[in-house]
Amino acid sequence: MDKREQKKSQLENVIHSTSKALESQLGDYKDKGKNALIIGGIVVAAYAFSRLFTSSDEKEDEKIEEEGSSFLGNALTGMVTSVLLTLAKDKILGIIDQMNQNEDDTK
């Protein structure tokens, strides 16, 4: 094999390995982006649900207190918010574990 063919083969190998590395990195970014969207969605849902049962208008607050349903609304809001935030926390911890495992694999 002449020198030119050898150089061409080396460059093709570099291109192939670089392409594989970029594809792997893009896959990692895709997973991280998906996880970030899921976590953001959970947090937004928790916020929206809590806003659903809380009102900024004083007249609505008085009406709810008169009806006696504020206790039920507050309890339900607290429970759903806790569940959604727990889901977000678990997802974040899973991502951190995955990142630590990837770092250990690369070392």
Buried (B, 14 or more C-beta within 10 A) or exposed (E): EEEEEEEEEEEEEEEEEEEEEEEEEEEEEEEEEEBEEBBEEBBEBBEEBBEEBBBEEEEEEEEBEEEEEBEEBBEBBEEBBEEBEEBBEEBBEEBEEBEEEEEEEEE
